[in-house]
Amino acid sequence: MIYPKIPLAQSIIEICLAKGVNNIVISPGSRNAPLTIGFANNPNFTCYSIADERCAAFFATGMAQQLKKPVAVVCTSGSALLNYYPAVAEAFYSQIPLIVISADRPHDKIDIGDGQTIRQENVYANHILYNANLLEDASAENDNKINQAINISITQKGPVHINAPFEEPLYETITELSIQAPVFSTIVEEPEVQEDLTPYVTKWNAAKKKLVLVGVNDPGTIDKAVIEILANDPSVVVMTETPANLHHKNFLGSIDTIITPFTHEDFEAWRPDILLTFGGMVVSKRVKAWLRKYSPQEHWHIDELRAYDTFGALTKHFTTDANIFLKNFLPQTEPVQSDYNQAAQELKAYRQVKHDEYLSKIPFSDFKAFEIILPALPHNSMLQISNSASIRYAQLFEMRDDIEVFCNRGTSGIDGSTSTAVGAAVGSQKETVLITGDISFLYDSNALWNNYIPKDFKIIIINNGGGGIFRILPGHSENAVFNTYFETAHNLTAEHLAKMYGFGYQSASNENDVKTALSSFMERSGQPKILEIFTPMSENDAVLLQYFKSLA
């Protein structure tokens, strides 16, 4: 076995191994050479080399998203670790275990004019769960900091930072460890304290209007028995977002379609007595606006770690797993006579008729493209969706229950959508489709610059010639300032990028072409593929805005 000669590097590597951190994404550099040598030469680690640090960190985030265990990302000193920051912030807000290991100059080299040197300690201070600022020499103190960082990443589900100063020479190796491998006990899960739910059961049973709102949620986490209880209680309405991965014919899966046409009287009539939420961030701006203005009497949130007061009405945080809570809580409750759920089912059916009627007569557009794409997704596949317009269009359709849906909703940025999708595909080994906009794809095109893209990975780009989302936001006006600085209009395509990175490439620019292309595009072919769908920039916003008017 080959080991780095520097004892501190040995300690980091051995503790990662002992704690089960086996997937290492390495951004090539020199100062991190001791770590690279140690990780890459040890068969117990699976290492990935990704040159672009921003892409590397989002790739690692995608892997950790799927593996549900920490993935480490390793970089050299200087500005390299600053390029990890967008993914660190995403991991922080999406509760994804990510371990950043940055190589640093020794402390006496900081701020004296040495090259590739910045103030690295605590650089992620506002979006990190723990900073392990190490000393140059191996020590028990360093070992404890490394161990604590990994433990916190696991138990608190988020990013941690290990900053390791190395002095030259950096490339020397030895064949035996010069340190005694640290031994740390495994993490013992503390038994959950069972809270007396009687007061909350009493409130639940007295309420005639209970709204359950589910944000970003991992597939398969809620028992079917729980789903059935919620779906069949006359006093309960369940609204789910597309990344909630929760399905039942009685659930309302397209929130904006349901509530956008509401009048003041409708919003008031639908105001819940109790709002029960679980899962991560909520996409729909409309549901947030509704529940902030028409506040529920009670807002209960279920999450093991955090409870954001998204609606300004939070009254209770149940610090436990949602499925565990609901399995315990719901059997203690009783169905309440109410017309809340019946009214929801009638409205859902009415809106679906209006939805279908409208789609049957609209011209080819972003909206029409999503109507065609989503039913064509491969069975039992994973769908990664980029932010901005893509996730909002997807929210207007019912998603099949065999599709697992993910989107970077922690910070809702477009910056790493493709890299995250690639990492997720590698981590899950499921057939994966990414639906993305043209700006998001171009912004993160270095995501394709690696050797790990699965052969069945597919990207569908909705190319409307710019940031189409800005056309449906307040303030849109057709002028040079808007086109240049907001919409960022362009005439670029992905064709040459596809060729450069070895992707198959297809394009379509009308409804028939999309249908024809999808039939072959979704087939397995032993090559990653890109399908670029060109839609009319000038018509998309009008089609979408008229949709919401047609629903009433």
N, C-alpha and C positions, 0 to 999 in steps of 0.2 A: 504494500500500500504506500502511496505517496502522500505526504503531509506537507503543509507549509511549515517553514522553520519558525515563523513568528508564533510564540505561544498564545497570544491573544486570539489570533485567527483560529488556532486549534480549538480553543475553548468555545468560541462561537459555533464552530462546526459540530463539535461533539455534543453540545447542549441541544442544538437543533435536532440532531439525530436522536438523542435520548427522549426528546419531547414529541417526536413524530412529525417534525416539519421536514418532509421529504421532497417537496416540490420547490425548486429554486429557479427563479427567473433572473438571469444575469445580464446586466448591461455592460458590454465590454469596456474596459478601461485599465489603467495601470495601477493606481493606488489600491484598487480592490483585488489586485493579483493574488495576494495570499488567500483570500476567500475563494476566488475563482478556482485556483489550483486545488484547494482542499475539497470543495464541493464537487467539482467536475471529475476528480480522480477517485471518488468514493462511490462504489456501485450501489450504495444504499440510498443515494439521491438521484432523482430525475431532474436534470438540468436543461434549461432552455436559454439560448443566446438570442437576445433581441436588442438591437443596437439603439433604437430610438427609445429614450427613457420613458417618455410619456406613454408610448405604446406598450412598453414592457410592464409598467405598473398597472395599466388597465387590463392587459392580458392576464396578469397575476390575479387581479380582482375578479375577472371572469372565471378563472379556475376556482378560486376560493368560494365564489358564489355557488358553484355547483358541488364542490367537494365538501362544503360545510366544515372545513378545517383550514388552518393557516397555510398560506403560501408566502414564501419569502421572495423579496426582490432586492437585488444586490447591485450597488453602483459605486463608481469612483468618486473622488472628492470634487468640490467646486459646484458649478451650476447643475451638475447631473441630478442631484437629489431634488433640486427645485422643480425639475420636470416631472417628478413623481407626484407633486402636490395635488394636481386635479384628481388623481385616482385616490390619494389619501383622503381628500375631502369626501369623495363619493363613498369610500369604504366606511368612513366615520358616520355618515348619515344613513347609509344603507345597512349598517351593522354587519359588515363583512370582515372576517379576520385576515388582515394583511400585515406582514412583518417587513418593514423597510430596514435594510442593513446597509448603512453608508460607510464607506471608507473615508478617513479624514487624515489631514496632516497632523503631526504632533502638536500639542497645545502651544509650544513655543514658536511655531511657524505661522500662527494665525496673526493677521494684521501687521505683518512686517514687510509686505510686498512680495511674498512667495507666490509662485504661479499656481493657478487652479485651486485657489484657497478662498473660502468664505467662512462666515460664522455659522457652522453647521449645527451646533448644539441647540436643541429646542426650536429648530427652524419651523416645525409644524405645530407650534405650541397651541394654536387655537383649534386644531382639528385632529388631535392625537389623544389616545388613552393613556400612554405612558412613554416617557423619554428615558432611555438607558444611555446616559452619557458616560462612556467607558474611559478608564485610565489606560495609559499605553501598555503597562505591564499586566500580564495575567495575574489575577488575584481572586480570592474568595469574594471580595466585594463586587468585582466585575461579574463573576459567575452568578451571584445572586441577582444582579440587575438584569442579566440576560434571561435567567429563568423566570423572573417576575414579569418581564416584558411578554414572554411567550404565554405564560399563564393568563395574563390579562387579556391578550388577544383572543385566547380561546374562550374564557369565561364571560368576558364582556363584549365579545363579538365586534371587533373593530381593529383599527390600525394602531401599531406601536412602532417606535423608532429606536433602533440600536445604532449608535454612532461610535465607530471604532477607529482610533488614531493608530496609524502604522508608520514606522520609520523605515527608510531604505536600509539595506537592500530588501526588495519585495518579492523576488522570484526564487529565492533559495528554498530547497526542499530537503526533507529527511524521510527516512523509511520507517521510523518508529516515533510514536508520540513522545514529546518531551514534557508533557503535563500528565497529571493523573486525571483520567476522565471523570468529570464531575458526576455525582449521582444525586438525582432529585426524585422525590416521591411523585407519583402520579397524582393528578388532580382528583380529589374526592368530592363528588357532588353532595352538597348539603341537602338534607331532606327539606322539602318545602313545608313551611308552617301553614297549617290549615286554618284559614281565617273563618270566623263565624259569618256565614253569608245570610243569616236569617233576616237582618234588616233590609238587605238588598232584594231578597226573595219577596219580602212583603211589598216593597215598592214596585217590583216587576209585576207582581200579580194584581196590583191596583191600577196599573197603567193600561190604557186602552190603545195607545199608539206608541209602539216601540220600533225604532229604526235601527237596523244593524248595518253599518257601513264598513266595508272591508277594503283596505288599501293593498299595497304590494304584499303578496303572501306566497310562500313556497307551495308548489303542488303537493297534494296528498297529505297535508298536515292536519286536516279537519276530518274527523270520523264521519262516515255516512250517516250514522244514527243521529249525530248532532245536527247535520245538515237537514235531515228529515224533520226533526223537531222544530227547527227554525222556520223551515219552509211551510209547515202546515199549521202554525199557530195563527189564528185569525187576527190577532193584535200585533203581529210582527211583519214588518216589511224589510227584506234584505236587499241592499244595493251593493253590487260588486263592481270593481274596476277590472279592466282587462288583465292587468298583472296580478289580480287577486287569485287566479287559478281556482276558483270556487264556482261550482255549477249546480243548478237545479232549475227545472222549468218554471218554478215560481219566483226565482230571484230576478231582480231587475238589473240586467247586465250592461245596459247602455244608459247611464245616468243622464247625460246631457240630452239625449233624445226624449227622455221622460219629462225633465223639469224645465227645459229652456222655454217652452211656450207658457209656463205658469203665469197667472196673474197674481196680484197681491192676495186675493181671496184664496187662490189655490195654495200658495206658499203657507198661508196661515192655517188652512185646513190640514195640510200635510205636516205641520210643525210637530215633531215627536215629543211625547212626554219624557221618554228616555232615549238617548242616543247611545248605542253601544258600538264601540269601534275596536278593531284589531287589525294587525298588519301594519305595513310601513306607510310611506308617503301616498297622498291622494292626488291623482292627476287632475280631476275635474275642478276647474276654477268656479264653475257654476254651483256645484254642491257646497263648496266652501263659502261662497257668497251667501247662499240661501241660509245655511245653518249659523252663520255669523249674525245675520240680520234677524232671523226668526229662531232665536236660541231655544234649545230644549231645556226643560226643567232640570234634567240630570244628564251629564255626559260621563260615561264610564269608559275607560280605555284599558285594554288587556295587553300587557307586554312584560316580558321578564325583566327588561332593563329600563325602558324610557316611556314617557307619556308626554307628547307634545300637546299643548293647549291650542290646537289648530283653530277651534271655533270660539275661543274665548269663553267657554262654558264648562270646563273640566271640573268635575266634582269628585271623581274617584279613579285612582290608578290601581288596578289589580296586578301586582307584580308576579305574574306567573305565565306559563304557556297558555295560549288561547284554547287549545284543544282540551288541555287538562282542566282549565277553569269551566269551560262549557259542559264537559262531561259530568262535572261535579254539580254545577249550578242548575242546569236546565231540568234534570229530573226532580229537583225540589220545587219547581215552578208548576203552575197550572195554566192551561189555555184559557184565554180571556175572551168573552164574547165581544166582538168588535167588527166593524166593516172596513178596517184599515187595510188589511191584506186583500180583501175582495175588491176594493176600489183600485188598489194597485194592479191587480190582475186585469181588470177591465180596461184601465188606462194603458197598460202594456200592450194588450191586444189591439186597441185602437191606434196607438202610435205605430205598431208594426204594420198595420194596413197602410197608414199614411207614408211610412218609410218605403214600403215596397212600391207604392204608386209613384212616389217621387223618383225613385231610382229607375223605374221603367221608362221614364221619359226624358232623363237628362242626357246631355251630350257627353262625349268622352272627356274625362277630367280626372283629377286626383281621386275624387270620391268614387267614381265609377271604377277606377283601377283597383281600389281596395275591395270593392264588391266582388270583383273577379278573382283577385289574388287569394283572399283568405280561405274560400272553400277548396282551393287547389293545393293547399299545404299538405305535405306528406303525412300520412297517418302516424300517430305516436312520435311526432317530431318536436323539436324545441324551436320556438319562435323568439328571436331577439328583435326588439324594436328600438329604433333610435328615437331621440327626443324631438321636441318641437311638433311639426305637423304630423309626422308619422304616427306617434302614439295617440294623438287626438283623433285622427281618422279611424284608427283601429278601435277606439273606444265607442264608435258609433255602430258597431256590428257585434252580434253575438258570436263568441268564439267557441269552436268545437271543444268538447271536454277532453279530447285526446291530445290536445296541443298544450305544451307547457310554455308559458309566456314570461319573458323577463325584459326589463327596461331599467336603465340607470336613473332611477327617480330620486336618489339621495340628494344630488344637486341639480338634477334635470338638465345637465349639460350635453352638448352634442360632441364634445371633444374626444371622447374615447369609446363611442358606441361600437365601432367596428372592432377595435382591439378587444373590448370586453366580450363581444360575441365570439371571436376566434378563441380566446382563452376559455370561455364557457364550453365551446364545442370540444376542445381538447380535454377539459376536465370531465365532462359528462359522457363523451364518446357517443352522444346521440346525434342523429341526423339533425342538422341545424340550418335554419333559414334566417337571415337578417333582412328586415325591411327597413330601408333608410332613405333619407332625402339626399339630394345631390350635394348640398352644402355640408351636411354631416359627413357624407362619404369622402368628399374631397378634403375636408379638414383633417380627417384621420386616415388618409390613404396610406401612410406608412405602416398601418396595421397589417398590410399584405406583405410587408418586407420581413418575412421570417420563413423558416423551413418547417413549420409545424401545422400548417393549415390542413385540416382533414380533407380527404378527397371528395367527400359528399357535402362539403360546406357550400352554401348558396347565398348570394347577395342579390336582393331585388332593390334597385335604385329607382325612386320616383323622381325623375329629373324634370322639374318645372322651370328650370332656368334661373333659379335664385332662391332666396329665403321666402318662400310663399306664405309662411305663417304670418309675416308682417302685413300681408294684404287683408287679413281678416281681423287685425287688431285696430283699436281706435287710433286715429291719426294718419291713416293711409291716404295719400294723395299722389296722383301720377305726376311726378316731376323728377328732375335730375338728382336732387338731393336724396329723395326716397329711393330711387332706383340704384344709386351708387352706394349710399351709406347704410341703408336698412336692408333692402332686398338683395343687395350685392349681385345684381344681374350679370349673367355670364353666358358664354356659348360653348362651354367645355363639356366633354363626354368622358366616360370611363373606358372607352374602347382601347386606347393605347396603354393605359395602366393594366388592363386585363391581360393584354398580350405580354407586357413586360414581366408580370408576375405569374404567368402560366395559367391564367383562368380562361375557361371557355367564355365566350361573349355572345350575347344575343341582344337585340333591341326591338322595340315595338313602339308605335306611335298612334295606334287606334285600337278600338275595342276588339276587332277580329284578330289583329296581330297579337295582342296580349293573350287571348285565349289560345291561339295556335302555338305561340311560343311557350306558354306554361306547360302544355302537355308534354313536350320533350324536355323542358328545363327541369322539371321535377323528377325526371328519371335519374337513377343512379348511373354514372358514366365513368367513374374512376378519375374525375377531374373536378376541382372546384369551379363554380360558374358564377357569372354575373349576368343578370337580365336588367337592362336599362330601359325603363318605360318613360317616354317623353310625353308630357302632358302640357296643355295650353296655359301658359302663365296668366294670360289676361282673362281667362274664364273661370279658373278654379275658385277664386274667392266668391264670385257671384253665385256659383252653383252651391257652394256650402252655405252661404248666408241665406239663400232662398230656401234651402232645406229646412232650416229651423222655423222659418215662417210657414212652411207648408204643413207642419205637424199639428197645428192647432185644430 
